[in-house]
Amino acid sequence: MEDTDRLILTLLGADGRMSYTDLGKAAGLSTSAVHQRVKRLEARGLIKGYGATVDHAQIGLPLTAFISIRPIDASAPDDSPERLAGIVEIESCWSVAGDESYILKVRVSTPTDLEDLLARIRAAANVSTRTTIVLSTPYENRPVTG
């Protein structure tokens, strides 16, 4: 990947709403040239999308937890992500190496809601769980730097 494309990715990672004019100035390109480069980066899948950073506490979801899951029956099909896809409290699902099969990032309102969610996850995917509750988040989703 060219240094100019890497710079554009870094700039957009820090501010996904940056205008093509400002991107061009920062990268030393014309507005149309930077627009073409961004479109190519999108087409190649290097830019997968754009989004807003939400303050979850302000929308009533102050409790974040990581739930590690492991199948109760190791011979069962590995279909936990599909079984859990409809549970809206699950923000992310990562396949991992180690004792567990997947780690889920969840957001809920209260400890009682977390307890209810754990029961739903266990029932839906036939898994055992291990939960870590987040106390604070010094940083998250840091942008990629050159």
N, C-alpha and C positions, 0 to 999 in steps of 0.2 A: 504494500500500500504506500502511496506517495505521502510525503510529509505534509503537503497541502491538504490532502484528504483527512489525514490524521488530525490536523489542526481544526478543520471544519467539524469533525466529530467531537473534538474536545470542546469547542465553542458551543455547539448545539447541546452537548451533554450538560453544560453549565446553565444554558438558557435556551430551551427548545423553542422559544418564541422569538429568538433573534431574527431580525429582518435580513433579507438577502443583501440589502445595501450595507448593513453593519457587518455582516459576515464577509462580504467582499472587501471592505476597508481593512478588516482585521487580517484577512488572508492575502491581501495584495492582488485581488482579482476584481474584474468588473462584476456588476450585479448579475448580468446574464450568465457569465462564466460560472459564478458560484451557484447560481440556480441550477445550471446543467449538472454540476458536480453533485449537488445534493440529490437531485433526481436519480443520478447514477448510483449513489450510495444507497438510496432507498430501494432501487431496482435490484441491487446486488444483495440486499438483505442486511447490510451493515447498519442501517437505520431501520428499526423494526416498528417504530411508532413514536408518538408524542403524547405526553400526558401532564396532568396537573399533580402537584404534590399537595395532598390533603392533610389537614390537621385532624386526625382521627378522634382525638379527645373532644374537639369542638362539635363533632357530629355524633357524639354519644357512644363512641367505641374506644374508651381510654385504656382498656386492658389488652395488651398484646402478649401472645404466648407462642412458644415453639413446641410442637407436639411431634415426638418421634414415634413412628409406628412400626410394628413388626407383626407379620402374620402369625396367628395362633397355630395354623396348620401349614408348615413349611412346604408341603406338597401341593397346596392349593395354587390356582393360577395367580400370577402377579398382576392383578387388575384393580388394586386399591385406588389408583388415581381416577379410574373410570367410575368406581363405586362412590367416590367422594366428590365427584365433580359438581353435583347439585347442591352441595352444602356451601351456602354463600359466605359464611364466616371464614372459610378457608381462603386466604389471600394468595398464598403461594404453596406449591408442592414441589419438593426436590427429591429426586432419587439419589441415594447416598450409599457409600461403601461403609461397612462397619457392622455393628450389632443390629441396627435398625435398617429397614428398607427405604423408608421415606421420612423426610422432615417436613412438617406443615407449619406455615406461619398463619396464625389466626388472630382475629380481632373481635372482641366482644365487649359488652357493657359492664358486666359484673362477674365476680367469682362464681356466683350461682349459674350464670349463663355459660361460663366455661365448663362447669361441671356437667351441665346438660349437653353441651356440645361434645364433650368427651364420650358421654354415653352414646350419642348418635353416631359418632365416628366408629366406636368399637362395634356397634351393632351393624352399621352399613358395610364395613369392610372386614369384619371378623378378625380384628387385630388387637394386640395389646399396645398400650400407650405409655409414654414417659413424657412428662410435661415440664417445661421450664417457663416461668413467668418473667416477662421483661419488667425491670424496675425503672429503668430510664434508657433513653436512646441518645447518646452524645452525638452520633451522626448516623445517617442511613442514606442509601442510594447516592453515594458520592459520585460525581462525574469522573469519567476517564480523563486522565491527563496525558498529554503527549508523550 
